[in-house]
Amino acid sequence: MNLPLLFARRYLLASRSAAGRSQNAINIITAISIGVIVVVTAAMVVVLSTLNGIAELVDSIYSPFDQDITITAAEGKTFGKEALDLEGILTLPTVKNGSWVIEENVLLRHGDQQTVATLKAVGPQYLAMSNMDQHMFSGEPTFEGLNGPAVLLGIGLKTDLNVALDDGIFQPLEISAPIRGRKLSKYQRGAFETIAMPVRGAFTLNMDFDTKYLLAPLDIAAELLHYDSAVNALEVQLNNPKDMDRIANDLRSELGSGFVVRTRHQKNALMYSTNASEKLFTFIVLAFIGLIGAFNIIASLTMMMIEKRRDMRTLMGMGATPGLVRAIFFGEGMLIVLVGTVVGLLLGLAICWAQQYFGFVELAGSVVESYPVRVIVSDLALIFVVVIAIGLLASWVPLRSLSKRFLQATAANA
């Protein structure tokens, strides 16, 4: 039997039912101590889960255009397809799919409207890799038009150019690009290659992509840009995106220094590092608030030690050591923290569950109706460890100095 824990538990439970003005004060201070731990712990769960949800939302917005792994040339803008063994890469058990990519700035014209956009030419399998069917605003997610190949436009570009969807009748979209190796001049249209393509559909991801990107078949772009067999990149989709760092390292070792292999996170390093830094800073601030709030435990333990001096005198008269008495009040402090932490975790999880299913906190003007939340088990474990550590610090450090005075006075009167 753990005697200090037994006494600590009885004191914690007895403080709820005992009568008397001093006991009521202890009850209130103990309840405040537990309440502070509950609120801080729940706040950590909710805030970190919300940041996880927002990071996941941002990742889902960028992932259609940034596959798990992108392979580019270490030198120069393009490389020949024969330089990479696409079939060999696709046979890897960790790889789900892949597509060659050509990406260049082009000039789009429709009637009197024109604008500069980024042409991203890919294979037809890329539409499935990017789940394009889930991002269509209108039309169909395919490069097959009514009378031949077609393109997909961001909804912002489609609106700006006032171009209609492919129906086989209306004037198609004109795409112009500078011919490689030919000197540009705004007065020399011969420096540009132009093709006319119908628009099969319009997609929507976010304001940046919707007003910037045009998706087109790879062979059409190669002909327009005179790329022949050259491409800008190979984008690879993995079976398990969690393995992207390990697989990227394996590909770097296999491909050598002639190619640059980057994960989706490395391509958008600033964005992901900013999210991680924001999460870390928020966690530190909440932990600091918890540290300040946990010092309510000092007041609770001090009142408890004053109230239980007679009990301590009796215990020491029966042979209890100062260490045993000190362990009783340390256990009391840790029970307060443990109860507050568990209740706070459950409360935070309940709030996150309610937000996921009911969305009572809305996110106006965004791609989602309410704040996204994502609970990660490792975050819960970290919160539990940190709050318990804060409680240990708040219970142990001041208890050593406080108990000396009370124990010495009690021992003298015993």
N, C-alpha and C positions, 0 to 999 in steps of 0.2 A: 504494500500500500504506500502511495506517495503522500506522506503526511502534510507537507507544505501545500500541495495541490488540493488536498481535501479541505484544509482550513480556508484556503483562498476561495474555493467554490462555495463553501458555506457562508463566508462573509459576503460574497457577491449576491447570493440568493437571499441571505438574511437582510441585506440592506434594502430589499424591495418591500419587506413586510414589517420591519421593526418600527416601533412608535418612538416619538420623541423628536424634539426640535433638531438636535444634532444629527440624528439619523436621517431626518428629512433633508437636511443640507447635504449629507453624503449621497443620498439618493439622487438629488438634483444634479450634483457635480458629476457623479458617475454616469448618469444618463446623458449629460452634455458631452462627456468624454466619448461615450459610445456613439452618440449621434454625430460628432465631428468625424470620427473614423468612418462611419457609414456613408456620410455625404461625400467625403473626399474619395473614398474607394469607388463609390458609384459614379462619381464625376470622372475618375480615371477611366473606368470601363466605357462610359458613354462617349467621352471625348476621343479616346484612342480608337474606338470602333467607328466613330464618325469619320475620323481622318483616314482610317483604313478603307472605308466605303468610298470616300472621295478619291483616294488614290486608285482604287479599283475602277471607278468610273472614268477617270482620266486615262487609265491604261486601256480600257475598252474603247475609248474614243480614238486613241492613236493607233491601236493594234491593227485595225484593218489595213492601214497603209505602212505599217512597220511590222513585218513578220518577226518570228522569234529570233532568227539569225539572218544577217545580211553579209554577203561576201562581195567585196569590191577589190579593184586592182590597187596594189600598193603605190604604183606610179602610173600616172596618166589617168584619163577619164574613163577609158573603155578597155575591154580585153576581149579576145576571141572566145567563142563558146568552146572551142576545142581545148582551151587551156584548163578547163575544169571538167571532171568526169561527173556529169549530172546524174547519169544512170547509177554510177557507183554510190553517190551520195544518197540517192533515193532508196537504195537497197539497204541502207543502214536501219537497224531495228528501231532506232530512236527518232527517225525522220518520218514524218507523215506525208509531206508533199513539198514541192519546190517549183519556182518559176523564174525564168530569165526576166530581167527588167531593163527597159530603156527609159530614161527620164531626161527630158529636155524642155526648155521654155519654147513656147510656140505662140503664134499670133492667130487668134480666132476671129472670124468675120461672119456676120449674118446680116444681110441687108446693109443698112447704114451703121450698124453697131459693130464695134470691134474691141477686143481686150487681149491682154497678154495672160497666158495661163501656163501651167506646168503639165505637160503631156507625160503620163505614166503608161507606158506600153508593157503589157504583160501577156502571159499565156492564158487560155480560157480557164485553166484550173485555178488561177489566182482568184477568180470570183468566188469560188467555194472556199478557198483558203481564208479569205477576208470576210466570209459570211455576208456578202454583199446583198443577198436577198433580204436581210434584216435591216438594211439601211436605205432601201429604195423609197424615194418620195413619190415617184411616178414611173410608169413604164416597166420594163423587164430587165433583170440582171443578166444580160447576155450580149455578146458581140455579134449575134446573128440578126441582121435587119431583114426587112421584108424583101429587099432586092439585092442583098449582099451584106458585106461587113458593116458594122455600125459602132458607135462609141457611146460611152456613158459620161454625163456631165454632172458636176456638182450643181446643186439646186441654185446656188448663188450665181454661177456662170450662166445657167439656163435662163434665169430671170433677167440678168443684165443684157444678154444678147437677144432675148425675146424669140428664142428658137423653139419651134414646135417639135413634138415627138415624131418619130418616123411613121409616115403613113403612105409612103410611096409617091406622094404628090408634091408636098411643100418643098420649098428650096432647102437643100441640105446645108450643113455647117461647113464653112471653108476653114481649113487648117493650113497655115503657112509656117515654114521653118527655113532658116538660112541653110544653104547648101554647104557642106563641109569643104573647107579649103578655098571657098570663093569669097572675095572681098565684099563686105556689106556696104550698101549705100541706100538711103531712103529713096533715091531717085532711080535706082536700078532694081526693078522687080525681078530681073533675071538672076539675082543673087538668092532668090527664094524659090523653094519648091512648094507647090500648093496642091492639096487634094480636097475633094468634097466628100463629106461623110454624113450620113443621117445620124440623128441622136435617138438611141433606143430607149434610154431611160435617164432619170435624174436621181442622184443619191444625196443623202444628207448625213453628215457626221458631226461637224461643228463649223462655226463661222469661218475658220481659217481654211479648212479643206473644201468647204462648199463653194468658196469663191476663188479657189486656186487650182483644183485638180480636174483633169480630163483623163479618163481611162480609155485605152484604145488597144486593138489587137497588136501583138508584137510584130508580125510580118508587115503590117501596114506602116507602122512607125519606122521600121528598118528601111522600107522603101522610101518613105518621105524624107528621112534624115540621111539617107545613103550610108547606113551603118553596115550593110552587107551582113556578115556573121558576127559583128561586134555587138556587145551589150555593155551596160553600165554596172549591172550587179546581178547576183543570184540571191533570191530571197527564199528562205527555208522555213517551213512550218514543222514543229516538233510534236510528237505524240504527247509529251509531258513538258509544258513550258517551264516547270520548276527545274528541269535539268539543263536549261539553256547555257548557264555558265560553264558547266562541266563539258558539255558537247562542243561549245565554242572553243574551249582550250584544246580539245582533241583535234578539232579541225585545223586550228592554228599550227599544231605540231605536224599534221599530215600535209597541209598545203604549203608550208614554208613561208619565207619572207616575201614572196611575190604577191601575196594577197593579204588583205585586211579583213579579219573576221570580227564582227561586232554583234552583240546581242541587242535586243530592242531597248533594254535599259541603258546600254552604253551609247546608243545613237541619240537618246534623249537624256543624257546624263544630268544636265542641269535641272530638268524638270523633276526627275526621280530623286536626285540628291536634295532638292529643295523640299520635296514632300517628306523625305526621311528626316531632314534637319528640323522641319516644323513639328513633326511628331515627337522627336527627341526633346526639343525645347519645351513643348507643351507638357510632356511628361515630367520634366525636371521642375517646372513651375508648380504643377499640381503636387508633386512630391514635397516641395518646399512648403507649400501651404499645409500639407498634411503634417509635416514636421512641426510647424508652429502650432497647429491645432492639437497635436498629440500631447503637447505639454499641459493640456488640461488634466492629463493623467497624474501629473505631479500634485496638483491641488487635491485630486481625489485620494491619492495615496497618503498625502499629508494629513487630511482630515480623518482618514481611516486609522492612521497610526495614533493620532491623538485620542480618538474614540476608543481604541482597543488597547490602551495602555494597561488596563487592569488585566485583560486576557494575556498580554505579554508578560506581565509580572507573574501571573500564575504559571505560565508555561516555563519561564526561566526558573521559577521556584521548584518546578518538577524536573529540572535538569536540562531544559532546552538550551541549545547554544545560540549565540547571537546570529550565527549563520543560518540556523533553522528559521528563526523569526524573520530574518531578512528575506529568506526564500519565500515565506508565506506572502509577504506584501509584493514581492516581485511577481509571484504567480498571479496575484490579484490584478496587477497591471497588465500582464500578458493575457489574462482572460478577457479583460476589457477590450484589448486590441483584437483578439481572436474573434470575439463575438461581433465587434464592429466590422471587421474585415469580411467575415462570411456573409453577414447581412448586407453589407455594401455590395459585394460581388453579386449576390442574388438580386438585389434591387437594380443594379446596373444592367444585368442580363435581362431582367423583366422590361426595363425601359427600351433596350435595344430590340427585344422581340416585338414589343408593341409598335415601335417605329417601323420595323420591317413589314409587319402585316397590316398596319392601319395608316402609317404615314401621316401622323398627326402634326409633324413639323414639316411644313412645305418648303420647297426650294423654288421660289418664283423666278421665271425667266431662264430656266435651265432646260437641259435635255431630259431631265427626270422631274417628276412631280414633287417628290419629297427627298429630304436628306437621306442619302444611302448610308447604311451601316453594315459593317462586317466584323464579326467577333472572331478574334484569333486566339487560340488556346494559349500560345506562348505569351501573348499580352496579359492574359489572366494570371498565368503563373508568375510573370514578372511583377505585376501589381501586388499579388499576394506576398511575394518575398519582400518587396520594398516596404509595404505597409507594416508587415511584421517586424522588419528591421528597424523601422522608425519607432514602433511601439517598444521594442527591446531597448533602444537608445533612451527613449523618454522614460522608461521604467527603471532601468539599471543605473544610469549615470547619476541622476539626482538622489536615488534611493540610498546609495552608499554614504553620501554626506548627511542626508536627513536622518538615516537610521542610527548613525553613531550617537547623535545627541539624545534621541529618544531611548535608545537601548542603554546608554550609560546611565541616564536618569532612572530608568526602570530597574536596572541591575542594582543601583545604589539603594533603592527603596524595597528591593525584594528581600 
